[in-house]
Amino acid sequence: MLYDFTVPQFTKMLNNLSRILDKAALFAEEKKFEVEVLLQSRLAPNQFNLIKQVQIACDTAKLGASRLTGKEAPVHEDQEKTLPELKARIASVVAYLATFTEADFQGAEERKVTQPRWEGKYLHGKEFAIQHAIPNLYFHVTTAYSILRSNGVEVGKKDYLGEMPYQK
């Protein structure tokens, strides 16, 4: 079950973020300014810029899946400075997520998950997914979306939500 709530959703939201970044590039081109202006934008002086929001969204997805399954995650050095580099990072994480199957998540609900800044504390896998990984991914994707929207990029709810699996 944790597979269904993480990998497909992480993948969908990262792909949506990539498409939103495409709209940012088009907006910058149409308005005749360097897209790097948007990449350095932030919502508040003490908040991370767009580049860091994308990096953290990617890290949340890959490390979330990795910590739930014990599968080693790819390393990214946070060196991205351009839109193509950010899109490549997203694509790399989406490709990594595609390597997971439901079987990889066997026992994940009870696995003890920790990270360095938790100072020896842990969450069980189900708690980690529901209380940390999923909300953290949505927070950083939403913040990236909001940075672009506040700068005039024409993105809306459909861009954020992406394709829906409607039934007839």
C-alpha positions in Angstrom: 0.0 0.0 0.0 2.8 2.5 0.8 4.1 2.0 -2.8 0.7 3.3 -4.1 0.8 6.4 -1.9 4.4 7.3 -2.6 6.1 6.2 -5.9 3.2 7.0 -8.3 2.4 10.3 -6.5 6.0 11.4 -6.2 6.5 10.6 -9.9 3.3 12.5 -10.9 4.2 15.6 -8.9 7.8 15.7 -10.1 6.5 15.4 -13.7 4.0 18.2 -13.1 6.8 20.3 -11.6 8.9 19.7 -14.7 6.0 20.9 -16.9 5.5 23.9 -14.7 9.2 24.8 -15.1 8.6 24.6 -18.9 5.9 27.2 -18.5 8.4 29.4 -16.5 10.9 29.2 -19.4 8.3 30.1 -21.9 7.2 33.0 -19.7 10.7 34.4 -19.4 11.2 34.1 -23.1 8.0 35.9 -24.0 8.7 38.6 -21.4 12.3 38.8 -22.6 14.2 38.2 -19.4 16.6 35.5 -18.2 14.9 32.5 -16.6 17.6 32.6 -13.9 15.7 35.5 -12.4 12.9 33.1 -11.7 15.3 30.4 -10.4 16.6 32.8 -7.8 13.1 34.0 -6.7 11.7 33.2 -3.4 8.4 34.0 -1.6 10.0 35.5 1.5 13.5 36.6 2.4 14.1 33.7 4.8 12.7 31.1 2.5 14.6 29.0 -0.1 14.7 30.1 -3.7 13.1 28.1 -6.6 16.3 26.1 -7.3 16.4 24.8 -3.7 12.7 24.1 -3.7 13.1 21.8 -6.7 16.2 20.2 -5.2 14.4 19.4 -2.0 11.3 18.1 -3.8 13.6 15.7 -5.7 15.4 14.7 -2.5 12.2 14.1 -0.7 10.9 11.8 -3.4 14.1 9.8 -3.9 15.1 9.6 -0.2 11.5 8.9 0.8 11.4 5.8 -1.4 14.9 4.8 -0.5 14.3 5.0 3.3 11.1 3.0 3.0 12.7 0.2 1.0 16.4 0.2 1.9 17.2 0.7 -1.8 20.2 3.1 -2.3 19.3 6.5 -3.7 21.2 8.4 -6.3 23.4 11.2 -5.1 22.9 14.8 -6.3 25.3 17.4 -5.2 22.9 20.4 -5.4 25.0 22.1 -8.1 22.1 22.9 -10.4 22.1 26.6 -11.5 20.1 26.4 -14.8 16.7 25.3 -15.8 18.0 22.4 -18.0 20.1 21.2 -15.0 17.0 21.2 -12.7 14.9 19.4 -15.3 17.7 16.8 -15.6 17.6 16.3 -11.9 13.9 15.8 -11.9 14.2 13.3 -14.8 16.9 11.4 -12.9 14.7 11.1 -9.8 11.7 10.0 -11.9 13.9 7.4 -13.6 15.0 6.2 -10.2 11.4 6.0 -8.9 10.6 3.9 -12.0 12.9 1.1 -10.7 10.6 0.5 -7.7 7.9 -2.2 -7.5 5.3 -2.9 -4.9 7.4 -5.9 -3.8 10.2 -3.4 -2.8 7.9 -2.0 -0.2 7.4 -5.4 1.6 7.7 -4.6 5.3 8.0 -0.9 4.7 5.2 0.1 7.0 7.1 -1.2 10.1 10.6 -0.3 9.0 12.3 2.2 11.3 13.1 5.3 9.4 15.4 8.0 10.6 17.6 10.8 9.3 20.6 12.7 10.7 18.7 15.7 11.9 16.3 13.6 13.9 19.1 13.0 16.4 18.5 9.3 16.9 14.7 9.4 16.8 12.8 7.5 14.2 9.3 6.9 12.7 7.9 3.7 11.4 7.6 3.6 7.6 3.9 4.3 7.5 4.2 7.3 9.8 7.3 8.5 7.9 5.4 8.3 4.6 2.2 9.9 5.9 3.6 12.4 8.4 6.8 13.5 6.6 7.6 12.4 3.1 4.3 13.0 1.4 3.5 16.3 3.0 7.1 17.5 2.5 7.1 16.7 -1.2 3.8 18.6 -1.6 5.1 21.5 0.4 8.1 22.0 -1.8 6.3 21.5 -5.1 3.6 23.9 -3.9 6.2 26.5 -2.9 7.9 26.2 -6.3 4.5 26.6 -8.0 3.8 29.6 -5.8 7.1 31.3 -6.5 6.4 31.1 -10.2 2.8 32.1 -9.9 3.7 35.1 -7.8 6.2 36.2 -10.5 3.4 36.2 -13.1 3.9 32.7 -14.7 0.5 31.6 -15.9 0.1 28.3 -14.0 -3.1 27.1 -12.4 -4.6 24.2 -10.5 -4.6 22.0 -13.6 -0.9 22.4 -13.9 -0.3 21.5 -10.3 -2.7 18.5 -10.3 -1.7 17.3 -13.7 -3.5 14.6 -15.6 -6.4 12.9 -13.9 -7.3 9.2 -14.4 -10.9 10.0 -15.2 -13.3 7.1 -15.9 -16.2 7.0 -18.3 
